[in-house]
Amino acid sequence: MDFPRLMDRMLGHVTRTLGEPVIYKRGEATYTLPGVFQSKHAMIDPDTGMGVQSNQPICGIRLSDLPVTPKVGDRLIVRGVNYRIAETQEDGNVGVLLVLQNA
């Protein structure tokens, strides 16, 4: 099995197990898919190696679950709250982390 296909299967299992339904909106089009949402998160600053706490919510999704390429400005509805995508961070394989702002 090739690596990208294996990663896609693994991420699919993670999003089905740990995820929750999210609604992705671009214009009038809407897509419901599983996403792993965090209202706050911690990450590592790549320049210093220090942990950075962020109050920005994030949502991880599997790219194959979404029929469009995520882009800044699209909307996400999670737990009834409307968010705007402020940044997309693809993992280089099969997933993307969406950095969100309250809409």
N, C-alpha and C positions, 0 to 999 in steps of 0.2 A: 504494500500500500504506500502511496506517495505521501509525503509529509503534509502538504496543504489539505489533502482529503482527511487525513487522520486528525489534524488540528480542527477542521470543521466539525467532524463528528464529536470530538471531545468538547468543543465549545457549545455545540448543540445540547449535549447532555447537561452541561453546567447551567445554561440558560433555562432549560426545562425544569431542572431541579431547584435552582436558587432564584430563578427569575419570577417575574410577575407580569401580567398583561400591561403593555404600554401602547398608546395610540400615537403613531407617527403621522404628522400632517405636513403636506406640501401643497399650498394652494387649496383647492377643493378636494384633492385626493387624500384619503386616509388609509392607513394600514395598521392592523392590530398584530402585535408580535410580542414574544417574551423579551424582557430586558432585565438586567440586574441593576437596580436603582440604589443609590446611596445619597441620603440628604446632605451628608458631610463626609469628607474623605481626607485621608493623609497620603502624601506622595513624597518621593525623594527628589530633591533638587539635583539635577544631573551635574551641575557645576560644582556644588559644594559637598554633595552626598548627605546633606542634612535633611531631616524630615520636615515637611511643610504641611501644616494643617490648613485646609481650605473650607470655607463655608459654602462654596459653590456646589450644588448638587451635580451628580454625574449619573450616567446610565450607560452600561455596556451592552452592546447588541452584537449578534452574529450577522455579518454582512449578507449571507445567503438567506436570512429571514426577511430581508427588506428588498423589494424589487427596484429601488432607486438608490443611487449613491448619496449618503447623507451629506448635507451641506449646511453651512452657517446660515441662520435665518429661518430654517425650517422649525416646526413646532413639535413638541412632545407633550402628551398629557399622561401624567402618572399620578395615581391615587386621587384623581379629580382635579389636580393642579396643572395649570397651563405653564409650560416652559418654552423658552426660545433657545435654540442651539447656538451657543456662543463660540464653540470650537469643536472640531473633530480631530481625534487622534487615532489613526488607524494603527493596528499592531503589526502591519506589514505582512500579515497572513490572512486571517479570516474574520477578524473582529474589529470593532471600532468603539472607542470611548467617547461619549458625547458629553461635553462640559456644558452645563445648562445655566440659564438665568431665568428668574421669574418673569413671565410675560405680562 
